[in-house]
Amino acid sequence: MHISEGFLSPQVLAAGWVAAGVGTAIGLKKLDPDKIVRVAVFSSVFFLASLINVPIGPSSTHLSLLAPMGLVLGWSVFPAVLVALLLQTVLLQFGGLLVLGVNTVNMALPGLIVYLLFSSRVRRGNAASSFAAGFLAIMLGALGVGTALSLSDPEMAGAAKVVFAAHLPLALVEGAVTFFMAGFLKKAAPDILN
């Protein structure tokens, strides 16, 4: 879901940086120092999971594990995603430094939303909520990419629709992965979901 450099307007880029800055500041403020290792592990998993990406016009699709990150990290998903995307930008030239704010919001905000909507149900072992969280996180990320592209240039609306549609199969995969990960964590390490 990385948006490449050169497709977004200065206004969208600025809004992305402001939103990413606010989310990251809140995430850092709420970060329990005892959980820094957990944030680092999920940031690393996100970095690795999204290395295999398929280009789709001005964006790309890839496994991201946004829902598990959001369900476990809550607001700390913002700094975790920001660090992983920064490393991908610097080391691998995914996305770019100018679009880093928008890309962070497009990936972290869906993780936070599924945390707010589904975390209590997932903790209680609701399997349908686990799947729904994974599915919704990807579709919200794709919606964010499409919105950023459309706001920057109305002629990009067609590309935005293609990006959104291309994420439907990935959303099903992410839903299944989140379902299995949440089930595993509930049995093996239930404290991680708290």
N, C-alpha and C positions, 0 to 999 in steps of 0.2 A: 504494500500500500504506500510505498514511497512515491512522492511526487518529485519529479526531476526539476532541476533548475530551469528557469526561463518560461514557465507556464503560468505563474501566478502574478497578480498585480501587486504593486507596492502596498496598497491598502490591506489586501488579504495577508500578505507577508507580515505586516506590522501587527495586525490583529492576532495572527498566529503566535508571534513572539510574546505579546502581552498575555494571552491566555496560557501559553506554556509557562511563562514566568510566574504567573499567579498560581497555577496548579502545582508547579515545582516547589514554590515557596511554602504553600500549605502542606504539601507532601513531606517536605523536610522538617517543618515544624511539628507535624504529627508523628514523625518517625521515632520510634522507640529505639534508643541506642543498642538495646539488647537484640534488636531484630535487623541490624545492618547487614549481617551475613545473609539473612534470608532475602533481603532486597538485592544484594549482590548476586546471589545464586539465580534468582528469577530474571535479573537483568542479563546474566550470561546465557541462560536458557533461551530468552527472547532473541538475543544476538545470534545464537547458533540456529535456532528454528527458522529465522527469517533469512538465512544466508541463501537458501535455494529459492530464488524468486523468478517468476515468469513475467517478462515485460508485457504490458498491455497499454499501448499508446503512450500517454504521458505519465503513466503510473506502472505498478507491478502488483502481482498477487503472490502471496507466500504464507506458509504456516506461521502463526505468530504467538499462539498461546495467550492471547489477551485476556480471556476470561479467567483462566487459572491465576494469572498474575493479579488481575483485579480482585478476585475473590480472596486471595491470600494477603495482598499488600494494601488494599484500600487506597487511600490517598497517596501512599508511597509509590504507587504505580507511575506517577509522573516523573520523579527523579530516576526511577529504574529505566523507564523507556528513554528518557532524555540521554542518559549516559550511553545506553546501548546504541541509539541512533547516532550519537556523536561519534562513537568509535567506528560504526559502519561508514559514516560519511568520510571521516579522516583516513581510515585504513583501506576502505574498499570502494570509495566514491559512489555509494548508494545515496540517492537523494541529493543533498548539497547543504552547505552551511546556511545559505539564505532561506531555504525552505525547512530548515530544521525545526523551527517553532511550529509551523503548520503540521509537519509530519509527526511531531511529538503529540500535539493535540489530537490528531486523527487516530493515533494509536492508544494514547493513555486515557483519553476521555471515555471511550467505550469500556475500557477496563474498570474505570471508576463507576460508570453507570451500572454495569452488571453487579458490581459490589453492592451498590446502594439498593438495587432491586432484588437481588437473589441470595446474598450472603447468608441471611438467617435461614432461608429454606434449604440451602445447600448444606449448612451445618447440621440441620436436622435430618439429612440423608435423603432429601427429595431429589430423585434421579431425573425427573422431568425438568426441574429447575436447572440442574447442571447442564443438561443438553441445551436448554433454551438460552442459558447464559453464554455458552460457546457460540451458538448460532447468532444470537443478537449482537455480540461484541464484533464479529466480523462484518455483519451487515451495517452496523453503526459506523465502523471504520470506513467502509466503502462509501457510505452516504456522506461522511465528512470529506473524503477525497473528491467525490462528485460535486459537493457544494462548493468547495474551495475552487475547483476548476471552473464551475459555472459562474461564480461570483467574479472571477478574474476576467472571464471572456465568455459572453453568452453563446458564442459560436462553439465553445467547448462542451455544450450541453450533450451533444451526441456522443462524444468521447466519455463523458461522465456516465451516461447510461450504459455504455459498454463496460466500463470499469465496474459499475454496480452489478450488472448481470454476471460478469465473470467471477464475482466473488460468491455467488450462490452455491456452487459445488464445494468451495472451500469452507463456507459456513457450515455445511453439513458435516464435513470432516472435523472441523474445530468443535462442533457440538458433540460429536462422538468422543473426541479426545478429551474434552472437558468432563464428559460423563464418566469416562474411565479414570481420569486423574482424580476427580473429586471422590469417587468411590474408593480408590486406593488410599488416598490421604485420610479419608474418614476412618478406615480400618487400621492403617499403619501408623499414622501420626495425626490424630484428631486435633491436637493442640495447634497445628499449623493453620487450620481453618478458623480458629478463634481469633 
